Every structure is written in C-alpha cells, then in structure tokens.
C-alpha cells in the first residue's frame, strides 16, 4: 500500500486502509448539512468519529454537493478553524477539506495534518504555493468545475482513462510548482462532474488508478450514484438509507488495498475493514 510522506506517526504506521471520517461544519451538505453546523456540535461529533474508529477527521466548511453556492472566505474560516484547533488539541489527526489557499494556510497554523483539495489546485492558483511550503500530504481530486456547474461537465469518451489523464496533468502541475510527488494523494472524484453511471467504471478499474503509484483515497459515502442504484418506484434511495451499499463498497476497496476511504458512518467502515484484515491475515 502506497502512503504519502508527512503523515503523523500513527497514520504512517497504519497497516490497513485508513478511515477518513466526514465532518461537515455546514448547513447545506448533502448528507449531514446542519447537524454539526456549530463549533461545539462539530467538535463533539469529530471526537465521536474518532471513538468509532476514524483515523483522520476531515473538516470542511463549504458544501461541494451539486448545485451548492460558494460561501465567503470569512465564513469558511469561522466554521473550520476553531474546530480544527480543538480537535488537534485532543490529539486527533485532522485534514482540512478546502479549495482555498488561505483556509489551508490557516488550518495548517491551527495544526491540520493534511490538505484535502477537491479542486486539485484549480480553484485557487495560490494553493500549490501553500502546499509547497508545508510538509503535509496533499489530496488532489479529479475536478472540472465548481458545484454550481459541474453537472454540465460530464462528457467523457472513456471515463477511466480521461480521469486518470486529467489527474496526471494536475500531478505534473503540482510537481512543477515544487511539490514533492511523494506527498501527493489522488482521488478520482466519485460524483464530481460525473453522471451516476460514470462512477461504476472508475470503481471497477480502481487498480488502474492505484497503478499510477500514488496513494489513492476514495469518497463514495451515501452519494447519489448509490441512491440511483437502489432506486424504487418512489425514486432514488434516501441519503440516510445508503449506508449498507456504502459499506459494501468500503469492503471491496479495502480488499483492493486502497490507502484511505472517506465515509460518514465510521463504525460501519471500521467493522468492514476489520473483517477484510482478519481474512487477509489468516495463515493456512
């Protein structure tokens, strides 16, 4: 399993797929928007995610669901920085989920251990400079446009090869900007600028992404393509009823030796990965 350099020791020493727990300090995220929108509630939930087995808590202050409007810089900062500070004080490994260089910079000052940029530097030309000056891993996701217009950017001839090629371009740009390639983590961006049916080939061919030699992180948790798969006569499966399918995918991705999986239901992911590791460690 490939791992980025710069991880906290407890993550660097981890010998299984890491669990990144989602902590949205937002009123409008697609799954848990509004549930943890205050600092105190967010901190409490972040600590609960760790108790359930999260190795990393991913703190975000801006929804990236399809159609979401951007928040101001000041609003994003006010949402995430106090939460990051308190979680870091409690010994939690924290990633900041942001497309803004200034938020990333302030989060690092507050003690964040990873930067999770869904735009891979495309949304803010100054992001690479902040990453270069840090010593933390940088998660780069496949991204074509902001949430308000990403559903208009779903044209692919071969979604697997095109996503890989577009990620390679971002890697080349990051390395040219002076970022060490051994700090990069790639994320194919499930659900971002992709129709529901376009996500399945990516998951089916996840080995091709991993073959590029970079640690790979995937976020499938409760996403629309799962809801479409499980649709019935009344429409797509409700968001809060997609955890069983999410856990099935978590199990398969852990079997593929993925570096990390980003989930809302940490307990289910923890149990699934424990089963995978128990089977992997059987000596006949």
N, C-alpha and C positions, 0 to 999 in steps of 0.2 A: 504494500500500500504506500503510494507516494504521499508525503506530507510536506507542507511548506515550512521553511525555517522561520524562526522568530516566534514560535508558539510558546506559551507558558509551559513549564516542565511537565505538569500533569497532563497536558494535551499532547505534548511531544512524545511522552512515554506511553500513550494510549495505543493498545494493540487491537483495536476494533473500529468499526465505523463510528465516528463521533456523532453525538446528537446535539443539534443546534435548536434550542427552544425559541419560539417566536414570542416576542414581547412588543406588541404594537401600542405605543402611547399615543393613540389617535382616536378620534370619534367616528371614523368612517372606513376603517379597514374592512375587507370583505367578510372576514370570519368573526373577529373579536372586537371590531370597532366599538369604542365607547366603554368596553368592560374595564379597561385599565388606563383610562384617559387622565387620571390624576396621578401626581407623583407618588403618593402613599400607596395607592392601589397597584401601581406599576411595580414598585419596589417589592411589595408583598408577593405579587404574582411571580416576579423574577426569582425570588428566593424559593417559592413553591416549585417552580420548574426545576431548579437545582435539586431540591429534595426528591423529586420524581425521577431524576437521573440525567438531566441536561448537563452536557459538558461545557456548552457555550450558551450564553443568553444573548440573543440578537435584538438589540434595542433600536426601534425605529420610530420616528416622529412624523412620517409623511406616508400616507397611503399610496401604494402603487397599483391598486386594483384598476381594471379597465374603466376609463372614464373619469377617474379621480382628478380633481383640480389640485394644483400645487399649493402648498402653504408657504407663508413668508419665512425667510431665514430666521427672524427673531422667534417666530412661533415654534419652528422646529427645534431651535436651540433650547427654548424654555421647556419643551417637552422631554428632551432626551438627556441633557447634561446632568440635571440633579439625580436622575435615576441611575445613570452610569456611575456617578460618584459614589452613591450609597452601595450599589451592588459590588463595585470594586473594593470598597472598604470592607465588605463582608466576605471577600475572598473569591468572588465569582469571576470566571473568565467571560469577558464581555466583548461582543462585536457591535459596531455601530452600523446600522443599516441606513446609509445616506448617499445621495448623489452630489452633495455639496462639499466642496473642499474645506470651507470654513467650519462646517459642522464636524467633519472628520478631524480637523486640526484640534478643535476644542474638545472633542471626545477623547482624543489621544492624551491631551493635557489632563483630562479627568481620569485617565487610567485605562482606557479601552485597549484591548489586546489584538483586535483585528478590525479591518475596514471591509465592509460588505457593500460594494457599489454596484447596484443593478444596472447602471449605465456603462460600466467599464470605462469610465472617464469621458464619455461622450457628452454628458450633460454639463460638465464643468471642466473647462480646459486647464484649470489650476489644480485639479485633483492629483494628477501624476506628480506634481511638484511636492505636494504634501506627503504622498506615499513615499517618494524617493527619500525624503528627509527622515522618515520614520524607520523603525526596524521591525514592523509588524507585518503579518501576512495581508495580502490584498486580494479579495474575492472579486473576480471580474465576470459579470453575467452577460450573456448574449442579449442585446437590446437594440431596438431600431428607432424607437420614438417614445415620447412621454405618454403617460396613461391615456390622456385625452384623445390621442390619435393612433395609438399602437394597433388598434384593430383594423386600421386601414393599411397596415404594413405586413400583410400575411401572405404575400405571393412568394412561393418557392417552386422551383422545378424539382429539386431534391432537398428536402428539409434537413436531412442529416449532414450531407456534405456542405451545404451552404452555411449552416450554423457553425460547423467546425471551421470552415474557411474564414467566416467573419470574426470568429473568436481569435483565429491566428493573426488577423490584421491588428486586433486590439493588443494582443501579446507583443507583436512587433513594435507597436507604437509605445507601449509601456517600457519595453527594454531600451528602445531608442531614447526614451526620456530619462534613462539612467536607473530604472528599477530592476533589481536583480531578479532574473526569472525564477530563482528558487524560492521566492516569496509569493509567487502567483498561484491562485486557486481559480479554476474555471467552473462556471455554472452555465449549462445550456439554456437557462431561462424558460423553463416549462411555463406555458401560459402567457408569455410575453411576446406580443406580435406573432402569435401562433393560434390557428383555429384549433378547437378541441381535438380533432382527428390528427392534427400535425404533431401532437405531443407524443403519441404512441410510438412512431418510428424512432424518435430520439431515445426513448427509454429502451426500446428493443435493441438498439445499437449503442448502448452506453459504453460498451467495450471500445468502440472506435474513438470516443471522446477520451477515455482513460488512456488509450494507446498513444495519445499525444505527449504523455509523460508528465502531465501536471496533475496535482491533486484535484479531485472533482467533488463538487458539492451540488446537491440537487434539492430543490424545494417542490414537492408535489402536494403538500398537505392541503386537503379539503378543496382543491382547485376545481375550476369549472369543468375541465375535461372529465373529471371523476363524476361530477354531477350529471353530465351528459351521458356517460356510460351507464349510469344507474337510473336513468330517467324512466318514468312510467307514464300512464295516461294523464296524470296531473302535471307533468313537466319534469325538469331535472331534479335530482335528489337534493334536498335541502342541505345547506352548508354544514350544519351541525350533525348531519347523519352520514357523513362521508369518511368517518374515521376507520371503519373496518377496511375499506378499499385502500385508504392511505397506508394502513399497517401492512396490507399485503404487498404493496409496492416497497415499503420500507424493508420488508423481509428480503425481497428479491434484490434490492440494491445493496443490502448488507452482504448477501451471498456473493455479489459481484465485487466485493471489497472496495466499495465506494469510500472516499475519505470521510464525508460527512453528509448527513441528511437533515434538512430543516423542517421542523414539524411544530404543530400546535399541541398535539396530545403526546407529551413526552413519555408518560407512563407506558402507553401502548408501544411506542418506538423502543423504549428501554427493554421491554419484555420480548419483543420480536428479535432484537439484536442479541439478547441473551440466549435465545433458542438457537439462532444461527451459530453463535460462538460455541455453544455446547456441542453441537453436531460437528463443527469444524475440528474440535479438539478431541474427538473420540479416537482412541488408538486401538485398532483391531489386532 
